[in-house]
Amino acid sequence: MNISLPEGLKSFVDQQVSERGYATSSEYVRELIRRDQDRARLRGLMLEGASSPASTPADDRYFDSLRARIAGSTRR
């Protein structure tokens, strides 16, 4: 795949490659695409959670029980 960029964007990409330690501009673009995929997945999960029915209230008691479960699992 070839992508054409206007000079201003090409200069920005070249700057990011040199300043952030990427080996090539392709590596930088792949990283941007991966981050966008992660954001899209997270957004989907958040929307799924927001549209699902509430089951357990996330109150102090809920978080206390989570802490207790974690503390119990680290003692083993």
All heavy atoms as a GROMACS GRO file, in nm:
protein
  601
    1MET      N    1   0.085  -0.117   0.000
    1MET     CA    2   0.000   0.000   0.000
    1MET      C    3   0.090   0.123   0.000
    1MET      O    4   0.186   0.132   0.077
    1MET     CB    5  -0.089  -0.001   0.125
    1MET     CG    6  -0.170   0.124   0.142
    1MET     SD    7  -0.267   0.131   0.293
    1MET     CE    8  -0.376  -0.004   0.273
    2ASN      N    9   0.059   0.215  -0.085
    2ASN     CA   10   0.131   0.342  -0.088
    2ASN      C   11   0.035   0.453  -0.047
    2ASN      O   12  -0.080   0.454  -0.089
    2ASN     CB   13   0.184   0.372  -0.229
    2ASN     CG   14   0.292   0.274  -0.269
    2ASN    OD1   15   0.376   0.239  -0.189
    2ASN    ND2   16   0.287   0.228  -0.393
    3ILE      N   17   0.086   0.544   0.031
    3ILE     CA   18   0.004   0.656   0.078
    3ILE      C   19   0.076   0.786   0.043
    3ILE      O   20   0.194   0.802   0.073
    3ILE     CB   21  -0.020   0.648   0.229
    3ILE    CG1   22  -0.094   0.519   0.264
    3ILE    CG2   23  -0.097   0.769   0.279
    3ILE    CD1   24  -0.107   0.492   0.410
    4SER      N   25   0.004   0.876  -0.020
    4SER     CA   26   0.061   1.006  -0.054
    4SER      C   27   0.022   1.106   0.054
    4SER      O   28  -0.094   1.111   0.097
    4SER     CB   29   0.007   1.054  -0.188
    4SER     OG   30   0.044   0.965  -0.290
    5LEU      N   31   0.119   1.185   0.097
    5LEU     CA   32   0.095   1.288   0.199
    5LEU      C   33   0.140   1.422   0.147
    5LEU      O   34   0.242   1.431   0.078
    5LEU     CB   35   0.173   1.256   0.327
    5LEU     CG   36   0.142   1.126   0.400
    5LEU    CD1   37   0.240   1.106   0.515
    5LEU    CD2   38   0.000   1.128   0.451
    6PRO      N   39   0.066   1.527   0.182
    6PRO     CA   40   0.116   1.661   0.149
    6PRO      C   41   0.246   1.685   0.227
    6PRO      O   42   0.273   1.620   0.328
    6PRO     CB   43   0.006   1.755   0.196
    6PRO     CG   44  -0.098   1.674   0.262
    6PRO     CD   45  -0.061   1.530   0.251
    7GLU      N   46   0.325   1.776   0.181
    7GLU     CA   47   0.458   1.800   0.238
    7GLU      C   48   0.453   1.826   0.388
    7GLU      O   49   0.537   1.779   0.463
    7GLU     CB   50   0.528   1.915   0.165
    7GLU     CG   51   0.675   1.931   0.202
    7GLU     CD   52   0.756   1.803   0.183
    7GLU    OE1   53   0.738   1.734   0.082
    7GLU    OE2   54   0.839   1.772   0.272
    8GLY      N   55   0.353   1.902   0.434
    8GLY     CA   56   0.344   1.932   0.577
    8GLY      C   57   0.327   1.807   0.662
    8GLY      O   58   0.389   1.792   0.767
    9LEU      N   59   0.241   1.716   0.616
    9LEU     CA   60   0.222   1.591   0.690
    9LEU      C   61   0.344   1.500   0.680
    9LEU      O   62   0.381   1.433   0.776
    9LEU     CB   63   0.097   1.517   0.640
    9LEU     CG   64  -0.037   1.577   0.677
    9LEU    CD1   65  -0.152   1.496   0.617
    9LEU    CD2   66  -0.054   1.586   0.827
   10LYS      N   67   0.407   1.496   0.564
   10LYS     CA   68   0.528   1.416   0.548
   10LYS      C   69   0.637   1.464   0.642
   10LYS      O   70   0.703   1.384   0.708
   10LYS     CB   71   0.577   1.420   0.403
   10LYS     CG   72   0.698   1.331   0.380
   10LYS     CD   73   0.749   1.343   0.239
   10LYS     CE   74   0.872   1.261   0.213
   10LYS     NZ   75   0.974   1.260   0.316
   11SER      N   76   0.651   1.594   0.654
   11SER     CA   77   0.752   1.649   0.746
   11SER      C   78   0.718   1.612   0.890
   11SER      O   79   0.808   1.577   0.968
   11SER     CB   80   0.758   1.802   0.734
   11SER     OG   81   0.801   1.838   0.607
   12PHE      N   82   0.591   1.618   0.926
   12PHE     CA   83   0.550   1.580   1.061
   12PHE      C   84   0.582   1.434   1.088
   12PHE      O   85   0.637   1.399   1.194
   12PHE     CB   86   0.400   1.606   1.081
   12PHE     CG   87   0.351   1.562   1.215
   12PHE    CD1   88   0.373   1.640   1.328
   12PHE    CD2   89   0.285   1.441   1.230
   12PHE    CE1   90   0.330   1.599   1.453
   12PHE    CE2   91   0.241   1.399   1.354
   12PHE     CZ   92   0.263   1.478   1.466
   13VAL      N   93   0.550   1.346   0.993
   13VAL     CA   94   0.578   1.203   1.010
   13VAL      C   95   0.728   1.182   1.024
   13VAL      O   96   0.774   1.109   1.113
   13VAL     CB   97   0.520   1.120   0.893
   13VAL    CG1   98   0.571   0.977   0.896
   13VAL    CG2   99   0.368   1.123   0.897
   14ASP      N  100   0.807   1.243   0.938
   14ASP     CA  101   0.953   1.230   0.946
   14ASP      C  102   1.005   1.277   1.081
   14ASP      O  103   1.095   1.214   1.140
   14ASP     CB  104   1.020   1.309   0.833
   14ASP     CG  105   0.997   1.248   0.696
   14ASP    OD1  106   0.959   1.128   0.688
   14ASP    OD2  107   1.014   1.321   0.596
   15GLN      N  108   0.950   1.385   1.133
   15GLN     CA  109   0.991   1.436   1.264
   15GLN      C  110   0.956   1.336   1.374
   15GLN      O  111   1.037   1.310   1.462
   15GLN     CB  112   0.923   1.571   1.289
   15GLN     CG  113   0.958   1.632   1.422
   15GLN     CD  114   0.885   1.764   1.443
   15GLN    OE1  115   0.808   1.810   1.358
   15GLN    NE2  116   0.906   1.825   1.558
   16GLN      N  117   0.836   1.280   1.368
   16GLN     CA  118   0.794   1.182   1.469
   16GLN      C  119   0.883   1.058   1.465
   16GLN      O  120   0.920   1.003   1.569
   16GLN     CB  121   0.648   1.141   1.448
   16GLN     CG  122   0.548   1.253   1.468
   16GLN     CD  123   0.564   1.318   1.604
   16GLN    OE1  124   0.552   1.253   1.707
   16GLN    NE2  125   0.592   1.446   1.605
   17VAL      N  126   0.918   1.015   1.346
   17VAL     CA  127   1.005   0.897   1.330
   17VAL      C  128   1.140   0.922   1.396
   17VAL      O  129   1.188   0.840   1.474
   17VAL     CB  130   1.022   0.861   1.180
   17VAL    CG1  131   1.133   0.758   1.160
   17VAL    CG2  132   0.890   0.810   1.123
   18SER      N  133   1.197   1.037   1.371
   18SER     CA  134   1.330   1.064   1.427
   18SER      C  135   1.324   1.093   1.577
   18SER      O  136   1.410   1.048   1.652
   18SER     CB  137   1.397   1.179   1.353
   18SER     OG  138   1.328   1.300   1.374
   19GLU      N  139   1.222   1.164   1.624
   19GLU     CA  140   1.216   1.202   1.766
   19GLU      C  141   1.169   1.089   1.856
   19GLU      O  142   1.206   1.083   1.973
   19GLU     CB  143   1.123   1.322   1.785
   19GLU     CG  144   1.178   1.451   1.731
   19GLU     CD  145   1.082   1.568   1.747
   19GLU    OE1  146   0.971   1.549   1.803
   19GLU    OE2  147   1.116   1.678   1.700
   20ARG      N  148   1.088   0.999   1.803
   20ARG     CA  149   1.027   0.897   1.888
   20ARG      C  150   1.088   0.759   1.869
   20ARG      O  151   1.040   0.661   1.926
   20ARG     CB  152   0.876   0.894   1.864
   20ARG     CG  153   0.814   1.030   1.904
   20ARG     CD  154   0.672   1.045   1.867
   20ARG     NE  155   0.587   0.960   1.948
   20ARG     CZ  156   0.457   0.946   1.929
   20ARG    NH1  157   0.399   1.011   1.831
   20ARG    NH2  158   0.386   0.868   2.006
   21GLY      N  159   1.194   0.751   1.791
   21GLY     CA  160   1.269   0.626   1.781
   21GLY      C  161   1.212   0.519   1.689
   21GLY      O  162   1.247   0.402   1.702
   22TYR      N  163   1.126   0.557   1.597
   22TYR     CA  164   1.076   0.460   1.501
   22TYR      C  165   1.184   0.438   1.395
   22TYR      O  166   1.259   0.528   1.359
   22TYR     CB  167   0.947   0.509   1.434
   22TYR     CG  168   0.831   0.516   1.529
   22TYR    CD1  169   0.793   0.638   1.587
   22TYR    CD2  170   0.759   0.403   1.562
   22TYR    CE1  171   0.685   0.644   1.674
   22TYR    CE2  172   0.652   0.408   1.650
   22TYR     CZ  173   0.616   0.529   1.706
   22TYR     OH  174   0.511   0.535   1.793
   23ALA      N  175   1.190   0.316   1.342
   23ALA     CA  176   1.290   0.285   1.240
   23ALA      C  177   1.250   0.342   1.104
   23ALA      O  178   1.336   0.386   1.028
   23ALA     CB  179   1.310   0.134   1.230
   24THR      N  180   1.120   0.341   1.076
   24THR     CA  181   1.072   0.388   0.946
   24THR      C  182   0.938   0.458   0.963
   24THR      O  183   0.871   0.442   1.066
   24THR     CB  184   1.050   0.270   0.847
   24THR    OG1  185   0.947   0.187   0.899
   24THR    CG2  186   1.178   0.190   0.827
   25SER      N  187   0.898   0.529   0.860
   25SER     CA  188   0.767   0.593   0.863
   25SER      C  189   0.657   0.487   0.862
   25SER      O  190   0.551   0.505   0.922
   25SER     CB  191   0.750   0.690   0.746
   25SER     OG  192   0.771   0.624   0.623
   26SER      N  193   0.680   0.373   0.799
   26SER     CA  194   0.581   0.265   0.800
   26SER      C  195   0.557   0.213   0.941
   26SER      O  196   0.444   0.184   0.979
   26SER     CB  197   0.628   0.149   0.711
   26SER     OG  198   0.627   0.187   0.576
   27GLU      N  199   0.663   0.202   1.018
   27GLU     CA  200   0.650   0.158   1.158
   27GLU      C  201   0.564   0.257   1.237
   27GLU      O  202   0.478   0.217   1.315
   27GLU     CB  203   0.788   0.145   1.220
   27GLU     CG  204   0.788   0.086   1.358
   27GLU     CD  205   0.929   0.074   1.414
   27GLU    OE1  206   1.020   0.028   1.342
   27GLU    OE2  207   0.947   0.112   1.532
   28TYR      N  208   0.586   0.384   1.215
   28TYR     CA  209   0.507   0.488   1.283
   28TYR      C  210   0.360   0.478   1.244
   28TYR      O  211   0.272   0.480   1.330
   28TYR     CB  212   0.564   0.626   1.248
   28TYR     CG  213   0.483   0.741   1.300
   28TYR    CD1  214   0.472   0.766   1.437
   28TYR    CD2  215   0.417   0.828   1.214
   28TYR    CE1  216   0.397   0.873   1.485
   28TYR    CE2  217   0.342   0.934   1.260
   28TYR     CZ  218   0.332   0.956   1.396
   28TYR     OH  219   0.258   1.062   1.444
   29VAL      N  220   0.332   0.463   1.116
   29VAL     CA  221   0.193   0.454   1.069
   29VAL      C  222   0.127   0.328   1.123
   29VAL      O  223   0.011   0.331   1.165
   29VAL     CB  224   0.187   0.461   0.914
   29VAL    CG1  225   0.049   0.429   0.863
   29VAL    CG2  226   0.232   0.599   0.866
   30ARG      N  227   0.199   0.215   1.125
   30ARG     CA  228   0.142   0.092   1.182
   30ARG      C  229   0.104   0.112   1.327
   30ARG      O  230  -0.001   0.066   1.372
   30ARG     CB  231   0.240  -0.024   1.168
   30ARG     CG  232   0.245  -0.083   1.028
   30ARG     CD  233   0.322  -0.213   1.024
   30ARG     NE  234   0.461  -0.199   1.062
   30ARG     CZ  235   0.560  -0.172   0.978
   30ARG    NH1  236   0.537  -0.155   0.850
   30ARG    NH2  237   0.685  -0.163   1.021
   31GLU      N  238   0.189   0.181   1.403
   31GLU     CA  239   0.159   0.208   1.544
   31GLU      C  240   0.034   0.294   1.557
   31GLU      O  241  -0.051   0.270   1.643
   31GLU     CB  242   0.278   0.278   1.611
   31GLU     CG  243   0.255   0.313   1.755
   31GLU     CD  244   0.240   0.194   1.848
   31GLU    OE1  245   0.285   0.083   1.812
   31GLU    OE2  246   0.183   0.211   1.957
   32LEU      N  247   0.019   0.394   1.473
   32LEU     CA  248  -0.102   0.476   1.475
   32LEU      C  249  -0.227   0.394   1.446
   32LEU      O  250  -0.331   0.410   1.510
   32LEU     CB  251  -0.091   0.592   1.374
   32LEU     CG  252   0.012   0.699   1.404
   32LEU    CD1  253   0.016   0.801   1.289
   32LEU    CD2  254  -0.017   0.768   1.535
   33ILE      N  255  -0.216   0.303   1.349
   33ILE     CA  256  -0.330   0.219   1.314
   33ILE      C  257  -0.364   0.126   1.430
   33ILE      O  258  -0.482   0.107   1.464
   33ILE     CB  259  -0.302   0.141   1.184
   33ILE    CG1  260  -0.294   0.238   1.067
   33ILE    CG2  261  -0.408   0.034   1.160
   33ILE    CD1  262  -0.239   0.177   0.939
   34ARG      N  263  -0.264   0.067   1.494
   34ARG     CA  264  -0.288  -0.020   1.610
   34ARG      C  265  -0.359   0.057   1.722
   34ARG      O  266  -0.451   0.006   1.785
   34ARG     CB  267  -0.158  -0.079   1.661
   34ARG     CG  268  -0.104  -0.190   1.577
   34ARG     CD  269   0.018  -0.255   1.642
   34ARG     NE  270   0.093  -0.327   1.543
   34ARG     CZ  271   0.206  -0.286   1.486
   34ARG    NH1  272   0.261  -0.171   1.520
   34ARG    NH2  273   0.265  -0.358   1.394
   35ARG      N  274  -0.313   0.178   1.748
   35ARG     CA  275  -0.377   0.259   1.852
   35ARG      C  276  -0.522   0.290   1.817
   35ARG      O  277  -0.609   0.288   1.904
   35ARG     CB  278  -0.300   0.390   1.872
   35ARG     CG  279  -0.169   0.372   1.942
   35ARG     CD  280  -0.103   0.505   1.963
   35ARG     NE  281   0.030   0.490   2.018
   35ARG     CZ  282   0.107   0.590   2.050
   35ARG    NH1  283   0.066   0.716   2.030
   35ARG    NH2  284   0.227   0.570   2.100
   36ASP      N  285  -0.548   0.317   1.690
   36ASP     CA  286  -0.684   0.344   1.648
   36ASP      C  287  -0.771   0.219   1.662
   36ASP      O  288  -0.887   0.227   1.705
   36ASP     CB  289  -0.686   0.395   1.504
   36ASP     CG  290  -0.817   0.460   1.467
   36ASP    OD1  291  -0.873   0.534   1.552
   36ASP    OD2  292  -0.864   0.438   1.355
   37GLN      N  293  -0.715   0.102   1.630
   37GLN     CA  294  -0.788  -0.023   1.651
   37GLN      C  295  -0.821  -0.042   1.799
   37GLN      O  296  -0.933  -0.081   1.833
   37GLN     CB  297  -0.705  -0.143   1.603
   37GLN     CG  298  -0.700  -0.161   1.455
   37GLN     CD  299  -0.612  -0.278   1.416
   37GLN    OE1  300  -0.508  -0.302   1.478
   37GLN    NE2  301  -0.652  -0.351   1.313
   38ASP      N  302  -0.724  -0.016   1.886
   38ASP     CA  303  -0.746  -0.029   2.030
   38ASP      C  304  -0.857   0.065   2.077
   38ASP      O  305  -0.943   0.027   2.155
   38ASP     CB  306  -0.618  -0.001   2.108
   38ASP     CG  307  -0.514  -0.110   2.091
   38ASP    OD1  308  -0.548  -0.221   2.045
   38ASP    OD2  309  -0.396  -0.084   2.126
   39ARG      N  310  -0.853   0.189   2.029
   39ARG     CA  311  -0.958   0.286   2.066
   39ARG      C  312  -1.095   0.239   2.019
   39ARG      O  313  -1.194   0.251   2.090
   39ARG     CB  314  -0.927   0.424   2.008
   39ARG     CG  315  -0.833   0.507   2.093
   39ARG     CD  316  -0.829   0.652   2.046
   39ARG     NE  317  -0.772   0.666   1.912
   39ARG     CZ  318  -0.643   0.680   1.887
   39ARG    NH1  319  -0.556   0.681   1.984
   39ARG    NH2  320  -0.600   0.692   1.764
   40ALA      N  321  -1.101   0.185   1.897
   40ALA     CA  322  -1.228   0.138   1.843
   40ALA      C  323  -1.281   0.020   1.925
   40ALA      O  324  -1.400   0.014   1.956
   40ALA     CB  325  -1.213   0.098   1.696
   41ARG      N  326  -1.191  -0.072   1.964
   41ARG     CA  327  -1.232  -0.185   2.048
   41ARG      C  328  -1.283  -0.136   2.182
   41ARG      O  329  -1.386  -0.181   2.232
   41ARG     CB  330  -1.116  -0.282   2.070
   41ARG     CG  331  -1.103  -0.385   1.963
   41ARG     CD  332  -1.000  -0.491   2.001
   41ARG     NE  333  -0.918  -0.516   1.886
   41ARG     CZ  334  -0.792  -0.478   1.870
   41ARG    NH1  335  -0.727  -0.418   1.967
   41ARG    NH2  336  -0.727  -0.505   1.760
   42LEU      N  337  -1.209  -0.046   2.244
   42LEU     CA  338  -1.248   0.008   2.374
   42LEU      C  339  -1.382   0.080   2.365
   42LEU      O  340  -1.469   0.062   2.450
   42LEU     CB  341  -1.140   0.102   2.428
   42LEU     CG  342  -1.169   0.168   2.563
   42LEU    CD1  343  -1.193   0.063   2.671
   42LEU    CD2  344  -1.055   0.261   2.602
   43ARG      N  345  -1.400   0.158   2.261
   43ARG     CA  346  -1.528   0.228   2.242
   43ARG      C  347  -1.642   0.129   2.230
   43ARG      O  348  -1.750   0.146   2.288
   43ARG     CB  349  -1.521   0.318   2.120
   43ARG     CG  350  -1.645   0.404   2.100
   43ARG     CD  351  -1.627   0.501   1.984
   43ARG     NE  352  -1.726   0.605   1.985
   43ARG     CZ  353  -1.849   0.591   1.937
   43ARG    NH1  354  -1.888   0.476   1.884
   43ARG    NH2  355  -1.935   0.690   1.941
   44GLY      N  356  -1.620   0.022   2.153
   44GLY     CA  357  -1.722  -0.080   2.139
   44GLY      C  358  -1.757  -0.146   2.271
   44GLY      O  359  -1.874  -0.168   2.303
   45LEU      N  360  -1.654  -0.177   2.350
   45LEU     CA  361  -1.678  -0.237   2.482
   45LEU      C  362  -1.753  -0.141   2.574
   45LEU      O  363  -1.843  -0.183   2.648
   45LEU     CB  364  -1.546  -0.278   2.546
   45LEU     CG  365  -1.476  -0.397   2.480
   45LEU    CD1  366  -1.334  -0.413   2.538
   45LEU    CD2  367  -1.556  -0.524   2.498
   46MET      N  368  -1.717  -0.014   2.568
   46MET     CA  369  -1.784   0.084   2.652
   46MET      C  370  -1.931   0.100   2.611
   46MET      O  371  -2.019   0.107   2.697
   46MET     CB  372  -1.711   0.219   2.646
   46MET     CG  373  -1.576   0.214   2.714
   46MET     SD  374  -1.479   0.364   2.691
   46MET     CE  375  -1.574   0.480   2.784
   47LEU      N  376  -1.957   0.103   2.481
   47LEU     CA  377  -2.095   0.114   2.434
   47LEU      C  378  -2.175  -0.011   2.471
   47LEU      O  379  -2.291  -0.002   2.511
   47LEU     CB  380  -2.099   0.137   2.284
   47LEU     CG  381  -2.053   0.275   2.237
   47LEU    CD1  382  -2.042   0.279   2.085
   47LEU    CD2  383  -2.146   0.383   2.288
   48GLU      N  384  -2.110  -0.127   2.460
   48GLU     CA  385  -2.177  -0.252   2.499
   48GLU      C  386  -2.211  -0.250   2.648
   48GLU      O  387  -2.320  -0.286   2.689
   48GLU     CB  388  -2.084  -0.370   2.467
   48GLU     CG  389  -2.141  -0.506   2.501
   48GLU     CD  390  -2.041  -0.616   2.473
   48GLU    OE1  391  -1.961  -0.603   2.377
   48GLU    OE2  392  -2.042  -0.715   2.548
   49GLY      N  393  -2.117  -0.206   2.728
   49GLY     CA  394  -2.141  -0.198   2.872
   49GLY      C  395  -2.248  -0.096   2.907
   49GLY      O  396  -2.333  -0.120   2.993
   50ALA      N  397  -2.247   0.016   2.838
   50ALA     CA  398  -2.345   0.121   2.867
   50ALA      C  399  -2.487   0.077   2.828
   50ALA      O  400  -2.584   0.119   2.891
   50ALA     CB  401  -2.309   0.249   2.791
   51SER      N  402  -2.498  -0.009   2.728
   51SER     CA  403  -2.631  -0.053   2.686
   51SER      C  404  -2.678  -0.179   2.757
   51SER      O  405  -2.792  -0.220   2.740
   51SER     CB  406  -2.634  -0.074   2.535
   51SER     OG  407  -2.549  -0.182   2.499
   52SER      N  408  -2.591  -0.240   2.838
   52SER     CA  409  -2.632  -0.361   2.909
   52SER      C  410  -2.702  -0.323   3.040
   52SER      O  411  -2.679  -0.216   3.095
   52SER     CB  412  -2.511  -0.449   2.939
   52SER     OG  413  -2.425  -0.386   3.032
   53PRO      N  414  -2.788  -0.412   3.087
   53PRO     CA  415  -2.859  -0.382   3.212
   53PRO      C  416  -2.763  -0.383   3.331
   53PRO      O  417  -2.667  -0.460   3.333
   53PRO     CB  418  -2.962  -0.493   3.224
   53PRO     CG  419  -2.910  -0.604   3.138
   53PRO     CD  420  -2.827  -0.540   3.030
   54ALA      N  421  -2.790  -0.298   3.425
   54ALA     CA  422  -2.707  -0.293   3.547
   54ALA      C  423  -2.731  -0.420   3.627
   54ALA      O  424  -2.844  -0.467   3.638
   54ALA     CB  425  -2.743  -0.170   3.628
   55SER      N  426  -2.625  -0.474   3.683
   55SER     CA  427  -2.641  -0.597   3.761
   55SER      C  428  -2.606  -0.572   3.907
   55SER      O  429  -2.688  -0.594   3.994
   55SER     CB  430  -2.556  -0.709   3.703
   55SER     OG  431  -2.420  -0.669   3.699
   56THR      N  432  -2.488  -0.528   3.933
   56THR     CA  433  -2.444  -0.503   4.070
   56THR      C  434  -2.404  -0.356   4.082
   56THR      O  435  -2.324  -0.308   4.003
   56THR     CB  436  -2.321  -0.591   4.104
   56THR    OG1  437  -2.356  -0.727   4.080
   56THR    CG2  438  -2.277  -0.573   4.246
   57PRO      N  439  -2.456  -0.287   4.181
   57PRO     CA  440  -2.415  -0.147   4.196
   57PRO      C  441  -2.266  -0.139   4.231
   57PRO      O  442  -2.216  -0.220   4.308
   57PRO     CB  443  -2.501  -0.095   4.310
   57PRO     CG  444  -2.568  -0.212   4.372
   57PRO     CD  445  -2.552  -0.329   4.280
   58ALA      N  446  -2.198  -0.045   4.171
   58ALA     CA  447  -2.056  -0.026   4.199
   58ALA      C  448  -2.043   0.075   4.313
   58ALA      O  449  -2.004   0.190   4.294
   58ALA     CB  450  -1.983   0.022   4.074
   59ASP      N  451  -2.074   0.029   4.432
   59ASP     CA  452  -2.066   0.114   4.550
   59ASP      C  453  -1.947   0.069   4.636
   59ASP      O  454  -1.868  -0.016   4.596
   59ASP     CB  455  -2.196   0.109   4.630
   59ASP     CG  456  -2.237  -0.034   4.669
   59ASP    OD1  457  -2.154  -0.127   4.654
   59ASP    OD2  458  -2.351  -0.052   4.714
   60ASP      N  459  -1.934   0.128   4.755
   60ASP     CA  460  -1.821   0.095   4.843
   60ASP      C  461  -1.816  -0.054   4.875
   60ASP      O  462  -1.709  -0.114   4.878
   60ASP     CB  463  -1.828   0.176   4.973
   60ASP     CG  464  -1.794   0.322   4.952
   60ASP    OD1  465  -1.729   0.354   4.850
   60ASP    OD2  466  -1.831   0.405   5.038
   61ARG      N  467  -1.932  -0.113   4.899
   61ARG     CA  468  -1.937  -0.255   4.932
   61ARG      C  469  -1.884  -0.341   4.816
   61ARG      O  470  -1.810  -0.437   4.838
   61ARG     CB  471  -2.081  -0.294   4.964
   61ARG     CG  472  -2.093  -0.394   5.073
   61ARG     CD  473  -2.235  -0.413   5.119
   61ARG     NE  474  -2.333  -0.370   5.019
   61ARG     CZ  475  -2.456  -0.412   5.013
   61ARG    NH1  476  -2.502  -0.495   5.103
   61ARG    NH2  477  -2.539  -0.368   4.921
   62TYR      N  478  -1.919  -0.305   4.696
   62TYR     CA  479  -1.873  -0.377   4.578
   62TYR      C  480  -1.720  -0.374   4.569
   62TYR      O  481  -1.655  -0.476   4.550
   62TYR     CB  482  -1.937  -0.317   4.453
   62TYR     CG  483  -1.883  -0.371   4.323
   62TYR    CD1  484  -1.923  -0.494   4.275
   62TYR    CD2  485  -1.791  -0.297   4.248
   62TYR    CE1  486  -1.873  -0.544   4.155
   62TYR    CE2  487  -1.741  -0.346   4.129
   62TYR     CZ  488  -1.782  -0.470   4.083
   62TYR     OH  489  -1.732  -0.518   3.965
   63PHE      N  490  -1.662  -0.253   4.583
   63PHE     CA  491  -1.517  -0.240   4.572
   63PHE      C  492  -1.446  -0.305   4.690
   63PHE      O  493  -1.338  -0.362   4.675
   63PHE     CB  494  -1.477  -0.093   4.555
   63PHE     CG  495  -1.511  -0.041   4.418
   63PHE    CD1  496  -1.618   0.045   4.400
   63PHE    CD2  497  -1.438  -0.080   4.307
   63PHE    CE1  498  -1.651   0.092   4.273
   63PHE    CE2  499  -1.470  -0.034   4.180
   63PHE     CZ  500  -1.577   0.052   4.163
   64ASP      N  501  -1.506  -0.301   4.807
   64ASP     CA  502  -1.448  -0.371   4.922
   64ASP      C  503  -1.441  -0.521   4.897
   64ASP      O  504  -1.341  -0.587   4.929
   64ASP     CB  505  -1.529  -0.343   5.050
   64ASP     CG  506  -1.512  -0.200   5.100
   64ASP    OD1  507  -1.413  -0.134   5.058
   64ASP    OD2  508  -1.596  -0.155   5.180
   65SER      N  509  -1.547  -0.577   4.835
   65SER     CA  510  -1.546  -0.720   4.806
   65SER      C  511  -1.440  -0.754   4.701
   65SER      O  512  -1.374  -0.858   4.711
   65SER     CB  513  -1.684  -0.769   4.762
   65SER     OG  514  -1.715  -0.721   4.633
   66LEU      N  515  -1.421  -0.668   4.604
   66LEU     CA  516  -1.315  -0.690   4.505
   66LEU      C  517  -1.177  -0.688   4.571
   66LEU      O  518  -1.092  -0.773   4.543
   66LEU     CB  519  -1.320  -0.584   4.395
   66LEU     CG  520  -1.430  -0.595   4.291
   66LEU    CD1  521  -1.421  -0.479   4.192
   66LEU    CD2  522  -1.424  -0.727   4.218
   67ARG      N  523  -1.156  -0.591   4.658
   67ARG     CA  524  -1.026  -0.582   4.728
   67ARG      C  525  -1.002  -0.707   4.812
   67ARG      O  526  -0.891  -0.759   4.817
   67ARG     CB  527  -1.023  -0.457   4.815
   67ARG     CG  528  -1.008  -0.329   4.737
   67ARG     CD  529  -0.995  -0.208   4.831
   67ARG     NE  530  -1.014  -0.086   4.759
   67ARG     CZ  531  -1.129  -0.018   4.751
   67ARG    NH1  532  -1.237  -0.059   4.815
   67ARG    NH2  533  -1.136   0.092   4.680
   68ALA      N  534  -1.107  -0.756   4.878
   68ALA     CA  535  -1.094  -0.876   4.961
   68ALA      C  536  -1.059  -0.997   4.874
   68ALA      O  537  -0.974  -1.078   4.912
   68ALA     CB  538  -1.222  -0.900   5.039
   69ARG      N  539  -1.124  -1.009   4.758
   69ARG     CA  540  -1.093  -1.121   4.668
   69ARG      C  541  -0.950  -1.114   4.618
   69ARG      O  542  -0.880  -1.215   4.612
   69ARG     CB  543  -1.189  -1.119   4.549
   69ARG     CG  544  -1.327  -1.170   4.584
   69ARG     CD  545  -1.427  -1.162   4.471
   69ARG     NE  546  -1.375  -1.200   4.342
   69ARG     CZ  547  -1.433  -1.165   4.227
   69ARG    NH1  548  -1.541  -1.088   4.227
   69ARG    NH2  549  -1.383  -1.204   4.113
   70ILE      N  550  -0.904  -0.994   4.586
   70ILE     CA  551  -0.767  -0.977   4.538
   70ILE      C  552  -0.668  -1.009   4.649
   70ILE      O  553  -0.570  -1.079   4.629
   70ILE     CB  554  -0.746  -0.835   4.482
   70ILE    CG1  555  -0.826  -0.817   4.354
   70ILE    CG2  556  -0.596  -0.808   4.458
   70ILE    CD1  557  -0.835  -0.674   4.306
   71ALA      N  558  -0.694  -0.959   4.768
   71ALA     CA  559  -0.606  -0.984   4.881
   71ALA      C  560  -0.599  -1.133   4.911
   71ALA      O  561  -0.493  -1.188   4.940
   71ALA     CB  562  -0.653  -0.908   5.003
   72GLY      N  563  -0.711  -1.202   4.901
   72GLY     CA  564  -0.714  -1.347   4.926
   72GLY      C  565  -0.639  -1.424   4.821
   72GLY      O  566  -0.573  -1.524   4.850
   73SER      N  567  -0.642  -1.379   4.696
   73SER     CA  568  -0.573  -1.452   4.589
   73SER      C  569  -0.422  -1.428   4.589
   73SER      O  570  -0.347  -1.510   4.540
   73SER     CB  571  -0.631  -1.415   4.452
   73SER     OG  572  -0.600  -1.281   4.419
   74THR      N  573  -0.376  -1.319   4.648
   74THR     CA  574  -0.232  -1.292   4.652
   74THR      C  575  -0.165  -1.360   4.769
   74THR      O  576  -0.042  -1.369   4.773
   74THR     CB  577  -0.204  -1.140   4.659
   74THR    OG1  578  -0.265  -1.086   4.775
   74THR    CG2  579  -0.254  -1.070   4.535
   75ARG      N  580  -0.241  -1.408   4.864
   75ARG     CA  581  -0.182  -1.475   4.981
   75ARG      C  582  -0.146  -1.620   4.953
   75ARG      O  583  -0.078  -1.681   5.029
   75ARG     CB  584  -0.281  -1.469   5.098
   75ARG     CG  585  -0.298  -1.330   5.152
   75ARG     CD  586  -0.391  -1.330   5.270
   75ARG     NE  587  -0.424  -1.193   5.302
   75ARG     CZ  588  -0.539  -1.155   5.354
   75ARG    NH1  589  -0.631  -1.244   5.381
   75ARG    NH2  590  -0.563  -1.030   5.380
   76ARG      N  591  -0.194  -1.675   4.844
   76ARG     CA  592  -0.172  -1.817   4.815
   76ARG      C  593  -0.035  -1.845   4.762
   76ARG      O  594   0.041  -1.781   4.714
   76ARG     CB  595  -0.274  -1.866   4.713
   76ARG     CG  596  -0.412  -1.860   4.770
   76ARG     CD  597  -0.513  -1.902   4.668
   76ARG     NE  598  -0.645  -1.870   4.722
   76ARG     CZ  599  -0.753  -1.879   4.655
   76ARG    NH1  600  -0.752  -1.916   4.531
   76ARG    NH2  601  -0.870  -1.849   4.708
   0.00000   0.00000   0.00000
